[in-house]
Amino acid sequence: MKANLVQAINMALNQEMSKDKSVILLGEDIGIDGGVFRVTEGLYQKYKDRVFDTPLAESGIVGTSIGLALNGLKPVAEIQFEGFIMPALDQLISHASRIRNRSRGAFSVPIVIRSPIGGGIHALEHHSDSPETYFVHTPGLKVVIPSRPYDAKGLLISAIRDPDPVIFFEPKKIYRAFKEEVPEKEYTIPLGKANIIQEGDDLTIITYGSWVRETLKAVEGLKYSIEIIDLRTLKPLDVKTIIDSVSRTGRCVIVHEAPKTLGLAAEIIAIINEKALLSLQAPIERVTGYDTIVPLPKLEDYYMPNTERIKKSIEKVMNF
């Protein structure tokens, strides 16, 4: 069936709840209202004893999820906006990410933390951030950001079945931006495996989330043969796909919305320098957000990467 990102995620949740009675949902307004973006719409009506509206207390939501997971359930917790996840950092960093190590493998925490991420909808402060680096930096957490409905369903099912905590960020900019064919049957996409969206020989572009779609727009009509990699999972990172591509093309541009300093692009550049430096024919370019707080709606478009900035970086690398 044709589905957008919201519908694909809802399908994944519905299928896993139907199959596995240990899967439960909790979060603010996710029950009767179906969540602020209606991602969980209709699930409360089908699974009333496993869909829970919570207080406005993100630390409590995640802390409760950890306790439930340690006692045999598989909580999928929704944080209403990515900027509201900060009160839960203590639970995620100090506890969820460490329990397997702390117990020397005796216990694991099979929780999924879902949250919209990023700008592009002209929202308010704390509603448009890209804080993925906090979680990528934390040992013990997996971090996933899908770029399309098909991937979102398969990746979320894999995340729910994973025995360890997974942060599942959903780019709100593309929640309803487009539809594509999403099989109604069950399928999974393995965590830690990038996807080569477009093959090419002259230059590699590495990106993820909503910027896959924008990158495809940016390269339309260009005279170069460009390979585009959608990371899909930021941690574990698919280093092999990155190195194989850059070793062949010799040029690289990395695109993400998060701030530049210590953004994922910086780590990818370091990995390329360690493993493929002698293959490079030009310095690597980054197209990122800025080291500022995301502006309020009137100025948001000046903060975000855009197709012109991507094109400019491509030309710079190609003409080095």
N, C-alpha and C positions, 0 to 999 in steps of 0.2 A: 504494500500500500504506500501511497505518497504521504510523507509525514515531515513536519518541521522538527526542530530540535526538542521543543517542549513535548510534542507527541511521542517522539522516539524514547525520551527518558521515561515518560509515563508508561509506555509499553514495557520497558525493561523492568520497572518497579512492579507492575502488575503481574508479569510473567513469573518473576522470582517469588513474589508473595503467594501466588497461586501454587507454585511448586514446593516451596519451603516454608513451613509454618513458623520457623524460627526467625524469619525476616520481619522486622517491625519498623515502622516509620515514626519519627518524632520531630517536632519543630513548631515554630510559631505560626499559627493560622493555617497549618497544612491540612487540617481535617475537613471541617464543613466548608471552609472557603477554598480549599485546594491550593493554598499557598499564594503569596503575593503575585506570582507569575502564572498561577494555575497549573503548575507542573504536576501536582499530586491530585488534581481534580478527579473526582469519582472514586478514589481509592478508599476513602473513609466509608462510603456507602457499601462497598464490597467487603471491607475488612475492619469492621467497627472496633473489634477487640485488639487490633494491631496497628492502629493509626492514632497517634496521640498529639493533641494540641498542648503546647508547653507554655509556661510563663516566659516573659521577655528576659531570659537569663541564659545567655550563650554558654557561660561556664557550667551552669547547671545542666544544660542540654548535653554537652559533651561528657561531663563527669558522670551523669546518669547512664549515658551510652556505654561508657567504659565498664561500669558495674554490670550492666545488662549483658555485655559481651563476655565478661569473665564468668558469667553464669549460664552460658549456653545459647544466648540469642545472638542475632545478627542485626544490630541497629543500623538504620540509614537515617542520619540526622540532617535536617536542613537548617542552614544558617541563612537568614533571610537576605542579607547582603554581605558581600565579602568584607566590607569595612566594619561589620559588627562581630567579626570572628575574633577580634583581639582579646576580649575578656576570656576566651577559651584557650588562649595560647598556653597557659600554665597546664591545663589538663592535657593538651595535645603533646607539648614538648616534654613536660616533666613526668608524664604518666603513660599515655597511650603509646607513645613511640618507644618507651623503655621497658615495658612490662615483659616482653619476651626475653630481653637480655637480663632484666632484673631477676626473673624467675629461672634463668638458665634453661629456657625453652619449655618449662612446665606449663606456662600459660601464654595465650596469645589474645589479641584484641581485634576481632573481625568486625570493625566498624567502618562505615563510609560516611564521610562528612561532605554533603553536597552544598554548594553555594554558587550563586551567580557571581560573575567576576567581570571587571573591566568597565570602560566607559562606552560612549556611543549612543546613549539614550537621553543625554542632557539631564541627568539626575542631580541630586543634592550631594553635599559633602558626606563622606563615608559610604557613598553608593556607587562610586565609579573607580575604585582603586584596583590595582593589580599586585597583590601582595604575595604572589606565588613563591618568590625567593625565600621567604621566611621558612616555608615548609620544605622546599627542596634542600635547604641547608640543614634540616633536622634529620639526623640518622634515625631510621626506624619508620619513617613515613613514606608512602608512595604518593605521587602527585600526578593527576591526570587532567588534561584539558582537551576535550574533543573539538573538532572544527566543523563537523557535519553531522546530520541526524543518524546516518548509517553507523558511523563510528561511535556515536554517543550511546546507542543501545548496546552494542557489543562490548564496549569498554566498561559500561556501568554494570553489566551482568558479571563480567570478570572481576570488577572491584568488589561486588557484593560477595562473591565466592572466595575472595582472597582471605587468607587467615590473619592478615595483618591490617593495620589502619591505612585507609586510602583517603586522600583529599581529592574530591571530584569537583573541579571547577567548571562551571557552565557559562560560556561567554554570552552575556545577556544581549549584546548587540545583535546576535544572530539567532536568538530564541525563536523568532517567527519570520526571519528574513527570507527564507526559501524552503522549499520542500524537495525531497528526493525519495527514491524508492527505498523503503525499509522493510525487509521481510518480516512477516508476522511470526514466522517460525523462530524458534530459539537459536541463537548463535552467539559466539563470543569472539572478542578480539583480544589477543594476549597483551597484558601490560608490559611495557618496556620495548615495544616494537614500533619503530617509526614507519611512516608510509610515504613512499615516493609518489607524489601527486602527478608530477610531470617529469619526464626524463629529458636530459640535455647534456651537452658536452663542453660548453664554454664557461659556465658559471653555476655555482650551487647557491640557492637561497634556502635558508633554514628558518622556519617559523612555526607557529602553532596557534590554536584557538581561532578567533575571528580574523586574524591576519593572514590566514591561508587564502581566504576568499579575496581579500584586498590585494594580496600579492599576485594572484592569478590575473586580476584586473590590470595591475601595473605592468605586467610583462606582455600583455596583448599587443601585437603589432611590432614588437621590438625585433631587431634583426639578429639577435643572438639566440643560441641554443641554450636554454636555461633549465636546469634541474631544480625542482621545488620539493623540499622535504617537509612534511608535516610531522612534528615530533610525537604528537598524541600523548605520550607519557613523558613528563619532564624528569621524573625519577621513578624507577631507574631509567637512565638515559640510554638511548640506542647509539652508543658510540661507534659501533662498526659501520652502520649505515652512513653516518656523518663522515667518517674517515675514508671509507671507500669512495664516496662521491667527491669529496674535496681533493683526494689524491688524484682522481681522474680529471676533474675540471681545472684545478689549480687556482680557482678564484671562488670567493665566498662573500655573501651578504647575509646578515642575520637580522630578522625583524621581530620585535616584540613591543608591547605597549607599556610594560613595566619600566620604571626609571632606569637610566643607563648604568649608574654606578652599582656594581655588584649584581646587575641583572644577569639572567641566564646566558645572554650573549657573551659576557665576559668569561664565564666558565667554558663555554664552547670554544672560544678563541684560544684559551689556554690549552685545551685538549688537542685542538688542531696543531698548535705550535709544538706540542710534545710529540705528536704522532705523525704529522704530515707537513712539517715546516718546509722541507726541501721540495715539496710538490707545489708550493705556493708561487704564483707568478705576480701577485699583487697583495698589498696589505688587505686584511679583512675589514669590511665596513659594517657598522651597526646602525640600524634605523630603530630608534626606541622612543619611549616617552622621556620626559625631562626630569631632572632631579628636583622637582617641586611637587607640592600638593596638587592633585588634579583640580583645575580651575572649575568654578561654577559654570553653568550651561553656556553663557554668552561667549566664553573663551575656550570652551572645551576642545573645539576643533583645532585650535592652535597648538594644543598639547599633544594630540594624538598623532602617531605616524600617519602618513597618507601616501597615495600612489605617486605623487610628484617626488616626495622624499625618497621613495624606493627607487624610482627611475633614476634619480640623480646619483644615488649610490651605485646603482648598476653601471652607469656610464663612467663613473669615477674609477671603479675597479677594472672595467674592461679597457679603459684608455690609460691605465697606469704606465 
